[in-house]
Amino acid sequence: MEKHGWIQSRNKESVEELERSRVAFNLRRMTTSYTMGDLLEERSRGVSTELSLSHYDPFTIKKKMKPSDLGNLCRLLVPSDLVEKHILPFLNTTQANQVAGVVSQETNRGLKVRVWDMNTGSTHQLVFERWSTSRSYIFNDGWTKDFVKRRNLAEGDEIGIYWDKDQSRFTFSVPSRTCLVR
């Protein structure tokens, strides 16, 4: 019986070794036999076996700073279409009503929100609301002090914002500046 067990064990090792050799051979063949013709054929058929890492950008709202965002109006104007697509669907009904000003104007001045500045690791509080005169959305009550002045924002700088539904806050970043030295 011991001889029979030893033979089975040896056969199993041989099968595993044979499989490893087969896989190694196929991998070597794949990496050396892929030609420019293969690549052109893939492209003509609209497919690819080439692997690449995609760049994920969570900042659904991007804006180049304008004088009106930096000046004495003390507010950041955010495009309505982007807010309605990327922010409002993630707010609960009460929050959305506060932003829209549905609640009495005496008790409501928008929704107080936390804004995490990912570049500096600091958190700030702003008010996010719908501006009734233009039906646009704005951040105010601290925008100028907490972002424009503290971050030294200038005309042409690009900012990015997104609503982080897991943290119930906005995330803010300055991905590009108009000039490096200020």
Solvent accessible surface area in square Angstrom, and as a share of the most:
residue,aa,sasa,rsa
1,M,204,0.91
2,E,158,0.71
3,K,152,0.65
4,H,107,0.48
5,G,36,0.34
6,W,167,0.59
7,I,72,0.37
8,Q,107,0.48
9,S,56,0.36
10,R,131,0.48
11,N,84,0.43
12,K,132,0.56
13,E,90,0.40
14,S,55,0.35
15,V,98,0.56
16,E,75,0.34
17,E,92,0.41
18,L,127,0.63
19,E,77,0.34
20,R,143,0.52
21,S,55,0.36
22,R,127,0.46
23,V,66,0.38
24,A,39,0.30
25,F,110,0.46
26,N,42,0.22
27,L,98,0.49
28,R,145,0.53
29,R,132,0.48
30,M,120,0.54
31,T,109,0.63
32,T,113,0.65
33,S,60,0.39
34,Y,101,0.38
35,T,77,0.45
36,M,129,0.58
37,G,44,0.42
38,D,54,0.28
39,L,32,0.16
40,L,103,0.51
41,E,83,0.37
42,E,20,0.09
43,R,157,0.57
44,S,94,0.61
45,R,171,0.62
46,G,67,0.65
47,V,87,0.50
48,S,73,0.47
49,T,100,0.58
50,E,120,0.54
51,L,171,0.85
52,S,102,0.66
53,L,179,0.89
54,S,108,0.70
55,H,166,0.74
56,Y,174,0.66
57,D,56,0.29
58,P,36,0.23
59,F,26,0.11
60,T,56,0.32
61,I,3,0.02
62,K,84,0.36
63,K,26,0.11
64,K,117,0.49
65,M,3,0.01
66,K,114,0.49
67,P,84,0.53
68,S,43,0.28
69,D,1,0.01
70,L,33,0.16
71,G,34,0.32
72,N,142,0.73
73,L,99,0.49
74,C,65,0.39
75,R,19,0.07
76,L,1,0.01
77,L,52,0.26
78,V,1,0.01
79,P,51,0.32
80,S,34,0.22
81,D,97,0.50
82,L,46,0.23
83,V,0,0.00
84,E,86,0.38
85,K,138,0.59
86,H,46,0.21
87,I,0,0.00
88,L,41,0.21
89,P,85,0.53
90,F,103,0.43
91,L,17,0.08
92,N,86,0.44
93,T,104,0.60
94,T,90,0.52
95,Q,44,0.20
96,A,29,0.22
97,N,51,0.26
98,Q,55,0.25
99,V,1,0.01
100,A,43,0.33
101,G,21,0.20
102,V,104,0.60
103,V,62,0.36
104,S,61,0.39
105,Q,129,0.57
106,E,167,0.75
107,T,111,0.65
108,N,7,0.04
109,R,149,0.54
110,G,11,0.10
111,L,15,0.08
112,K,139,0.59
113,V,8,0.04
114,R,105,0.38
115,V,6,0.03
116,W,70,0.25
117,D,0,0.00
118,M,88,0.39
119,N,76,0.39
120,T,71,0.41
121,G,51,0.49
122,S,32,0.21
123,T,69,0.40
124,H,29,0.13
125,Q,99,0.44
126,L,4,0.02
127,V,8,0.05
128,F,0,0.00
129,E,34,0.15
130,R,65,0.24
131,W,84,0.30
132,S,95,0.61
133,T,120,0.70
134,S,61,0.39
135,R,151,0.55
136,S,19,0.12
137,Y,8,0.03
138,I,5,0.03
139,F,2,0.01
140,N,24,0.12
141,D,71,0.37
142,G,22,0.21
143,W,2,0.01
144,T,21,0.12
145,K,139,0.59
146,D,21,0.11
147,F,0,0.00
148,V,13,0.07
149,K,146,0.62
150,R,93,0.34
151,R,31,0.11
152,N,80,0.41
153,L,13,0.06
154,A,33,0.25
155,E,108,0.48
156,G,21,0.21
157,D,0,0.00
158,E,37,0.17
159,I,2,0.01
160,G,0,0.00
161,I,6,0.03
162,Y,47,0.18
163,W,24,0.09
164,D,27,0.14
165,K,127,0.54
166,D,123,0.64
167,Q,89,0.40
168,S,61,0.40
169,R,39,0.14
170,F,1,0.00
171,T,1,0.01
172,F,1,0.01
173,S,7,0.05
174,V,16,0.09
175,P,72,0.45
176,S,48,0.31
177,R,77,0.28
178,T,76,0.44
179,C,66,0.39
180,L,175,0.87
181,V,128,0.74
182,R,109,0.40
